[in-house]
Amino acid sequence: MSKMSRRTYDVITFGDTCVDLIMSGTDVVPRFGQVEKLVDDYVLEMGGSCCIFACQAAKLGLRTAVLGRVGHDDFGRLVVSRLAESGVDTRYVSVDPTLKTGLGIALCQGGDRAILTYMGSLAAVGPDDVTDELLSLARHLHHGSFFLHTGLIEAMPDVFRRARALGLTTSLDTNWDPDETWDSTLDEVLPLTNIFFPNEQELLRIARRDDVDLAVEWAREQGVPIVAVKRGEGGASAFEASEGVDCTVDPVTGGDSVGAGDSFDAGFLAAWLRDLPLSECLKIACLCGRSVAGSIGGLAGQPAWAQVVGGNRAVRVRSPGQSNR
């Protein structure tokens, strides 16, 4: 990791601090009218796209810190504990007794899920928290949960602009927009973004296109150098300059896919910050995403760096028009 290696952190991110209560089964659709239904299983685990991302980044050897708040409650203590256990620096995660730690209830059925979210501490970070002093400690700034970090949305163009001026590279994963407006300050943030990490459905809505290739072209026209599109079981694609790379993955069973996209982001950045080629960045990202997708909860399947470098036939990378290798 040659670029700015003297900085304290390789990556910092904003903590969308929450826990996930994951309910799974063949029928998890609730019925009102005081009807009680039984489910097959549940898991209580740390959630939050940025927090899951941070844990995977740290496990892949990146020096990682999170800026955020938690409530003075058991859920908050779980979040801080999981971050620290994964190797994330939590000194910038403060306890706020006026908040409840965020909560997401994921109802997982088959290959799909629905999520109910209580915001609480999830959106507690504000513009005044993001100082130049903090930004200057890192090589890279990753922002996930763009639409859920409501306290930062209006400030993000300024935050990314300051980060770039301080020598950081930047990446963005919007995740889903609960209001489904798909705009806000994105038009200002995207030109300041080095790597954009949407999934297919998010990209189509943000670009307001009905074709993924046209949506990618739109993102590139906004000035984004690298676009990495997550396609779920279909793998992923990445585009940089005139280069395009596709990745296919063997299917997994038994998991809930929670956090797979966040670990994908971390895997891509762990390779990119090591100056690896685009194809290798995409391959490692897909390995991380696939490993998490096959587990329950966002942390259980996260691999270490030694587990994702080298060959793995479960993931195949090719340029468009070439056969898998």
N, C-alpha and C positions, 0 to 999 in steps of 0.2 A: 504494500500500500504506500506508494510513493508520494501521492499528492497531499501536501500539507500534513505530513505524518506527525509533525510535532504538536498538532492540536490535541486537546484532551480527549475529544470524542470523534469517532468516525461518523456517527449519525445521532441526531436528536430528533425527537418527535413530541407532539402534544398529546397528553394522556386523556383519552376518552374513557375515564375510569368507571368501570362497572363490572358487575358479575353477570354471568349467563346461567339461567336455570333452563336446562335443556330437557324437554319432555319428549320421549320418542315412543313410537308404537305403530300398529297398523291402522289405528283410528284415534287421532289426537284432536279432532275437531270438536270444540266444546258445544254443548247445547244448553241454552238458558231455560228457565222454568224449573230451577233447582234440580236439574238432572245431574247425577253423579256418574262419571265414566271412569273406567280404570285404564291406565296406560301401562306399557310394558317396562319402561325404565326411565330414570332421570339422572342427570349429572349436574352438579353445582360447581362452576369453575369461573375463573377470571375471564372476563370478556373484554370488549372494546377493540375495534380494529387496530388502532394505533398501539395499544398495549400488547396485543397479540403479536403485531409486527415487531415491536421492540424486543420481546422475548426471543423470537426467531432470529432476529438480527444478532443479538448477543450470543446465542448458541452457535451461530455461524462465525463467531470470532470478531464481530464488529464491536468496538467500544461504544456503548449505547446509553443514552440518558433520556429520561422522560420528564417533561414539565407538565404538572397537573395537580389536582386536588382530590382528596377523598373525604368522605364523611368520617366522623368519630364513631364508627360502628364496626361490627364484625365483617361486613362486606368490604369495607375500606381496608381493614387489616389483611384480608385475604388477597386483595389486589396488590398491596405493597409486598406481601410475602412472596407471591408468585413472581413478581418482577425481579425481586432480589435473588430468589432461587435460580432464576434463569440467567443471572449475571448482569442485569440492567442496573445502572446507577440510579437510585431513587432519591438522591438528596434534594431534588427539585420537585418532589411530590410532597405537598403539605397536607396537613389534616385540618379540615375546617368543620368545627362543631355545629355550624349553622346549616350544613348540607347533609342530605342523605346520599350515600354512594349510589350511583346509577344501577339500574337493574334491567336486564333483558330476559324475557321469557320466550324461548324458542320452541315452537311446536313442530317437531320433525316427523314427517310421514313419507315413507318411500324415499324418493330422491329430492323431495321438496321440503320447504319449511316456511312457516310464518313467524313473525317476531313481534312481540309487544314490548315496548321500551318505556321505562321511566327514566327521564333525563338526569335529574339530580346533579351529581358531581361531573357527569359526562361532559357537560358543556361549560364547566366552571372557569376554564382558562380565558382570560381577556387580553386585550391588546397591551395593557400596561405590564403584564407578566412577561412579555416577549421582549427582553432587553437586548441591545446590541452586545452587551457584555456576555450574555448567555450565548447568543448566536455565534460570536467570535470564537467560542470554544470548540466548534465542530467543523468538520469537513463537509457535511451534507445535512440538509433539512428535509425530512419527510413529513408530509401532511396527509393524513387519512381522515375519514369521516368528515369530509368538508362540510356537508350539509347539516350534520349533527353538532358540529362545533359552532353553535349559533353565536357565541360571544366573540368569535374570531372572523366570521365571514366578511364583514365590511373592512376589516383591517388586513386581510390576507394579501392584497396587492402590495401594500406597504411592507408587510413582513417579508414577503418573497423578494421585493426590491432591495430591502436592506440586507437580506441574507446574501443576495448575489453581489452586492457592493462590498460585502465583507469577505468575499471569496468562496462562499459555499455554493455547491450545486444543490438542486432542488428536485423533489419528486412529489407527485400528487395522485392520490386515490380518492375520488369523491365518495365512493360507496353510494347507496341508494338515497334519493331525495324523498323524504316522507311527504313533502308538499307537492311533489311531482311537477315543479316549475322548471327545474333544471337550468337555472341561470345565475342569479345573484351577481357576484363579482368574478365569475369564471372567465369572462371575456378579458379581464385584466390580468388574471392569475396565469392563465395558460401560456401567454407569451414569455412568462418568467419561469417556466417549468422546463427542466431538462428531460424528465421522464414522466410520462403520463400512463397510469395504470388502471384503465377502466375495464369492466367486463363488457361483453357484447351489448347487453340490454342498456346499461348505463351510457355507453358510447353512442348508441343510436338515438337515445333521448337527448343527450347533451348536444349532439351535432344536428339534431332534427333531420335525420336522414333515415331512409328505409333500407339501406344497404351498408354493410360493414365496411367494404372497401371505400365507398364514398365518404363514410364517416371518418375513417382513418385519414383520407385525403384532406378532409376538412380540418382535422386536428393538426395535421402537418402545416396547413395554410395559416394556422394561428401562431406558428413559430415554435412548435414543440419539436425538438430534435429526435426524440425517441418515443414511440408509442408502443406499449406492450398490452395486447388485448387478451383478456382471459375468457376462455370459451367453455369452462366447466369440463364435462367429460370429453369434450372435443379438443382439449389441450389448450394451446395458446399460440399467438402470433406476435412477432415483434418487427418493427420497421424503423430503420435509420438511414437517412440519405437515400441512396438508390438500393439499399439492401433490405430484403424481406426474408424472414425466417419463420417457418411453422414448426410446431412441436405437437406430436401426438402422444397420448399416454394410454397405458393399459388400464382398464377399468378397475375400480376397487369396490369392495363390499364391506358392510358392517360399520361404516362411518356415518357422520352427519354433515360433513363438509363445512362445519362452522370454523371460520378462521383460515380456510385454505387459501383464499385470495390474499390475505394479509401475509401469510408465510411465503406465498409466491413473490410478493413485492420485496420482502426481505431477502429472499434467495437471489433475485435478480440484482438487487443493489450490492449484496455481498460479493457477487462476481464482478459487477461493473466497477466497484470501487477498488477492486484488485486488477483493473485494466484488462479483464478477459474479453474476448471477442463476443459479439452480439449473440452468436449461436450458443456459446457456452453459458452466457448469462440466462438465456431463455431455458436451456436445458436444466440448469440448477434451480431456476425458479419453478419449473414444472415438477421437478423431483420433490421440492419442499411442499408445493401445493398438493401433490398427490399423496404424500405421506400423511399430511394433516387430514385430508379428505377421507382417508381410510380409518380414522380414529374418531373417538367421541370427545367433543370439546376442542377448543382452539389450541391447546398446548400439548396434548398427549403425544401426538405423532411428530412433533417438531424435531428434525434431524440436526446433528452437528455437522461442521464443515467436512470432516473426514468421511462422512456418510454420503455426501453428495458430489464429491469430486471423483473423476475417473468414469469408467463405463457403468452403465445401468440400462439394461435392455427394456426396462419398463417404460422408458421415455425415449422417443426418437425425434431427432431434429433434422429438418431438411429445408432447402430453399424451394420456393414454389417451382413446380415443374420437374423436380428431382424426386427420385425414389427415396424412401426412408433408409437411414443408415444406422 
